[in-house]
């Protein structure tokens, strides 16, 4: 039987040398039936570079002409994608060679409409003389989190490139909220999780990058924390149908695993959110 087509959607913005890393990781995939959708937010800066260096890949390239932002670019990518499964990949991140195959095989054998694996975080430092050059200073695994619907409503533990989902979810429940500037992926996962469980695959299959310098790191975290307030407010309009047994299972995991880690405040925050929408 023919293997299902996977559409990898990459959002980029005028930095082809960075984009090359993501495209090289797609070229190295053990799974071959991949369509790469590249949406450049703004003018056509990367098109010639892509044609000259990646003609062997099945690529659909579009530029928006004007800058519309990450969410519009992502939605344009999904709108033109032809695959049974969708997977995002930021232009500065990459897949390990078995990423696509690992997720496709498990999804094809599951009733779940989405699956995610573990992502490794690489903290990078840019060269002061050559900003386009970076060096990895630290590698960590921030999330090894089995799927828990209640916890996902509070904590964004699924990096965007680590998850693959069936196009059914996009067709039925839409794409990114274009009013959001960041955390648009978390909003999407919470919305999709109201209609399908996610399959957790406990292997490392992808890498994402964050700044190593403390000031840059703190600025990024502060920005994310402020944005999360608006996203959680938005979540008040989402409704999930859960049985008492499902709630008991999810809460039992949070109490028994997270309490052992000494993170009791997660429990308190989730309780307040569920009961009072108190963020």
ZIZIRA-V459695 format. One record per pair of residues at least 4 apart in sequence whose C-alpha atoms are under 7 Angstrom apart, sorted by sequence separation. I is the first residue (numbers start at 0). J is the second residue. D is the distance in Angstrom with one decimal. If there is no record, write none. Layout:
i | j | d
I | J | D
I | J | D
//
This chain:
i | j | d
14 | 18 | 6.4
15 | 19 | 6.1
18 | 22 | 6.4
19 | 23 | 6.0
20 | 24 | 6.4
21 | 25 | 6.6
22 | 26 | 6.2
23 | 27 | 6.3
24 | 28 | 6.6
39 | 43 | 7.0
45 | 49 | 6.1
46 | 50 | 6.3
47 | 51 | 6.1
48 | 52 | 6.1
49 | 53 | 5.3
50 | 54 | 5.5
67 | 71 | 6.0
68 | 72 | 6.3
69 | 73 | 6.1
70 | 74 | 6.2
71 | 75 | 6.1
72 | 76 | 6.3
73 | 77 | 6.4
74 | 78 | 6.1
75 | 79 | 6.5
76 | 80 | 6.2
88 | 92 | 6.5
94 | 98 | 5.9
97 | 101 | 5.8
98 | 102 | 6.5
99 | 103 | 6.1
100 | 104 | 6.0
101 | 105 | 6.5
102 | 106 | 6.1
103 | 107 | 6.0
104 | 108 | 6.5
105 | 109 | 6.2
126 | 130 | 5.1
147 | 151 | 6.2
148 | 152 | 6.6
150 | 154 | 5.9
151 | 155 | 6.0
157 | 161 | 6.8
166 | 170 | 6.2
167 | 171 | 6.0
168 | 172 | 5.7
169 | 173 | 4.7
179 | 183 | 5.9
182 | 186 | 6.5
183 | 187 | 6.3
184 | 188 | 6.2
185 | 189 | 6.2
186 | 190 | 6.3
187 | 191 | 6.1
188 | 192 | 5.9
189 | 193 | 6.6
191 | 195 | 6.5
192 | 196 | 5.9
212 | 216 | 6.0
213 | 217 | 6.0
214 | 218 | 6.1
215 | 219 | 6.2
216 | 220 | 6.2
217 | 221 | 6.0
218 | 222 | 6.1
219 | 223 | 6.2
220 | 224 | 6.1
221 | 225 | 6.3
222 | 226 | 6.2
223 | 227 | 6.1
224 | 228 | 6.8
226 | 230 | 6.5
227 | 231 | 6.0
228 | 232 | 6.3
229 | 233 | 6.3
230 | 234 | 6.4
231 | 235 | 7.0
241 | 245 | 6.0
242 | 246 | 6.4
243 | 247 | 6.0
244 | 248 | 6.1
245 | 249 | 6.2
246 | 250 | 6.0
247 | 251 | 5.9
248 | 252 | 6.4
249 | 253 | 6.4
250 | 254 | 6.1
251 | 255 | 6.0
252 | 256 | 5.7
253 | 257 | 5.2
254 | 258 | 5.4
255 | 259 | 6.4
256 | 260 | 6.7
257 | 261 | 6.6
258 | 262 | 5.6
263 | 267 | 6.7
264 | 268 | 6.0
265 | 269 | 6.1
266 | 270 | 6.1
267 | 271 | 6.2
268 | 272 | 6.1
269 | 273 | 6.0
270 | 274 | 6.0
271 | 275 | 5.3
272 | 276 | 4.1
88 | 93 | 6.9
106 | 111 | 6.7
125 | 130 | 5.5
151 | 156 | 6.9
169 | 174 | 5.8
210 | 215 | 6.1
211 | 216 | 6.5
241 | 246 | 6.5
257 | 262 | 5.7
258 | 263 | 5.4
271 | 276 | 6.2
272 | 277 | 4.9
126 | 132 | 5.7
210 | 216 | 5.6
257 | 263 | 6.9
271 | 277 | 5.3
272 | 278 | 6.1
125 | 132 | 5.9
126 | 133 | 5.9
176 | 183 | 6.5
106 | 114 | 6.6
125 | 133 | 4.4
175 | 183 | 5.9
124 | 133 | 5.5
125 | 134 | 6.5
123 | 133 | 6.2
124 | 134 | 5.4
123 | 134 | 5.4
124 | 135 | 6.5
102 | 114 | 6.3
123 | 135 | 4.4
124 | 136 | 6.7
144 | 156 | 6.8
175 | 187 | 6.3
122 | 135 | 5.8
123 | 136 | 5.5
174 | 187 | 7.0
121 | 135 | 6.1
122 | 136 | 5.8
142 | 156 | 6.1
122 | 137 | 5.1
121 | 137 | 5.9
122 | 138 | 6.3
121 | 138 | 4.7
120 | 138 | 5.7
121 | 139 | 6.7
43 | 62 | 5.6
119 | 138 | 6.9
120 | 139 | 5.3
42 | 62 | 6.2
119 | 139 | 6.0
120 | 140 | 6.0
41 | 62 | 6.1
42 | 63 | 6.8
119 | 140 | 5.0
120 | 141 | 6.9
35 | 57 | 6.0
36 | 58 | 5.9
37 | 59 | 6.1
38 | 60 | 6.1
39 | 61 | 6.3
40 | 62 | 6.0
41 | 63 | 5.2
42 | 64 | 4.6
118 | 140 | 6.8
34 | 57 | 5.2
35 | 58 | 4.7
36 | 59 | 4.8
37 | 60 | 4.8
38 | 61 | 5.1
39 | 62 | 4.5
40 | 63 | 5.4
41 | 64 | 4.5
42 | 65 | 6.5
168 | 191 | 6.5
33 | 57 | 6.9
34 | 58 | 6.0
35 | 59 | 6.2
36 | 60 | 6.1
37 | 61 | 6.3
38 | 62 | 5.6
39 | 63 | 6.3
41 | 65 | 4.5
40 | 65 | 6.9
41 | 66 | 4.5
117 | 142 | 6.9
159 | 184 | 6.2
40 | 66 | 5.2
117 | 143 | 6.2
5 | 32 | 6.5
6 | 33 | 5.9
7 | 34 | 6.2
8 | 35 | 6.1
9 | 36 | 6.0
10 | 37 | 6.0
11 | 38 | 6.3
12 | 39 | 5.2
40 | 67 | 6.4
4 | 32 | 5.3
5 | 33 | 4.9
6 | 34 | 4.7
7 | 35 | 4.9
8 | 36 | 4.7
9 | 37 | 4.8
10 | 38 | 5.1
11 | 39 | 4.8
12 | 40 | 5.2
40 | 68 | 6.6
3 | 32 | 6.9
4 | 33 | 5.8
5 | 34 | 6.0
6 | 35 | 5.8
7 | 36 | 6.0
8 | 37 | 6.1
9 | 38 | 6.3
10 | 39 | 6.0
11 | 40 | 6.3
12 | 41 | 6.6
2 | 32 | 6.8
4 | 34 | 7.0
6 | 36 | 6.7
15 | 45 | 5.2
26 | 56 | 6.9
155 | 185 | 5.7
13 | 44 | 5.3
14 | 45 | 7.0
13 | 45 | 6.2
40 | 72 | 6.2
15 | 48 | 6.7
38 | 72 | 5.9
152 | 189 | 6.2
38 | 76 | 6.2
151 | 189 | 6.6
36 | 76 | 6.0
118 | 158 | 6.9
118 | 161 | 6.0
36 | 80 | 6.8
117 | 161 | 6.6
148 | 192 | 6.8
161 | 205 | 6.2
186 | 230 | 6.6
116 | 161 | 5.6
181 | 226 | 6.8
115 | 161 | 5.4
116 | 162 | 6.7
193 | 239 | 5.0
115 | 162 | 4.1
190 | 237 | 6.8
114 | 162 | 5.6
115 | 163 | 6.2
113 | 162 | 7.0
114 | 163 | 5.5
113 | 163 | 5.6
114 | 164 | 6.4
113 | 164 | 4.1
146 | 197 | 6.2
112 | 164 | 5.7
113 | 165 | 6.2
146 | 198 | 6.9
112 | 165 | 5.2
146 | 199 | 5.9
145 | 199 | 5.7
10 | 69 | 6.9
102 | 163 | 6.7
10 | 72 | 6.2
10 | 73 | 6.4
29 | 96 | 5.8
8 | 76 | 5.8
28 | 96 | 4.3
29 | 97 | 5.7
21 | 90 | 5.6
24 | 93 | 5.7
25 | 94 | 6.9
27 | 96 | 5.5
28 | 97 | 6.0
30 | 99 | 6.2
21 | 91 | 6.4
24 | 94 | 5.5
30 | 100 | 5.1
20 | 91 | 6.9
21 | 92 | 5.9
24 | 95 | 6.6
28 | 99 | 7.0
29 | 100 | 6.6
18 | 90 | 4.7
21 | 93 | 4.8
24 | 96 | 6.8
87 | 159 | 6.3
88 | 160 | 4.8
17 | 90 | 6.5
18 | 91 | 6.3
20 | 93 | 6.6
87 | 160 | 5.1
6 | 80 | 6.0
17 | 91 | 5.8
86 | 160 | 6.5
6 | 81 | 6.7
136 | 211 | 6.8
6 | 82 | 4.9
86 | 162 | 6.4
5 | 82 | 4.8
86 | 163 | 4.7
4 | 82 | 4.6
5 | 83 | 6.0
6 | 84 | 6.2
7 | 85 | 5.9
8 | 86 | 6.2
9 | 87 | 6.1
85 | 163 | 5.7
86 | 164 | 6.7
4 | 83 | 5.7
5 | 84 | 4.9
6 | 85 | 4.9
7 | 86 | 4.8
8 | 87 | 4.8
9 | 88 | 5.1
10 | 89 | 6.0
11 | 90 | 5.7
84 | 163 | 6.5
85 | 164 | 5.4
3 | 83 | 6.2
4 | 84 | 6.8
5 | 85 | 5.9
6 | 86 | 6.3
7 | 87 | 5.5
8 | 88 | 6.1
9 | 89 | 5.6
10 | 90 | 6.3
84 | 164 | 5.5
85 | 165 | 6.3
7 | 88 | 6.7
9 | 90 | 6.1
84 | 165 | 4.5
85 | 166 | 6.3
83 | 165 | 6.0
84 | 166 | 5.5
83 | 166 | 5.6
112 | 195 | 6.2
114 | 197 | 5.2
115 | 198 | 6.3
116 | 199 | 6.0
111 | 195 | 6.2
113 | 197 | 5.0
114 | 198 | 4.3
115 | 199 | 5.3
116 | 200 | 4.6
117 | 201 | 6.0
119 | 203 | 6.7
111 | 196 | 5.7
112 | 197 | 6.8
113 | 198 | 6.2
114 | 199 | 5.9
115 | 200 | 6.0
116 | 201 | 5.8
117 | 202 | 5.5
118 | 203 | 5.5
121 | 206 | 6.9
123 | 208 | 6.7
111 | 197 | 5.9
116 | 202 | 5.8
117 | 203 | 4.5
118 | 204 | 6.2
119 | 205 | 6.3
120 | 206 | 5.8
121 | 207 | 6.2
122 | 208 | 5.7
123 | 209 | 6.2
124 | 210 | 6.3
111 | 198 | 6.2
116 | 203 | 6.2
117 | 204 | 6.2
118 | 205 | 4.9
119 | 206 | 4.8
120 | 207 | 5.2
121 | 208 | 4.8
122 | 209 | 4.8
123 | 210 | 5.2
124 | 211 | 5.5
116 | 204 | 6.3
118 | 206 | 5.4
119 | 207 | 6.4
120 | 208 | 5.8
121 | 209 | 6.3
122 | 210 | 5.3
123 | 211 | 5.0
124 | 212 | 6.7
118 | 207 | 7.0
122 | 211 | 4.7
74 | 174 | 5.8
149 | 249 | 6.5
74 | 175 | 6.3
147 | 249 | 5.9
70 | 175 | 5.6
70 | 176 | 6.7
71 | 177 | 5.9
98 | 204 | 4.7
70 | 177 | 5.1
97 | 204 | 6.5
98 | 205 | 6.6
95 | 204 | 5.1
94 | 204 | 6.2
95 | 205 | 5.2
94 | 205 | 4.3
93 | 205 | 6.0
94 | 206 | 6.3
70 | 183 | 7.0
93 | 206 | 5.5
92 | 206 | 5.9
93 | 207 | 6.8
92 | 207 | 4.8
92 | 208 | 6.3
153 | 269 | 6.5
//
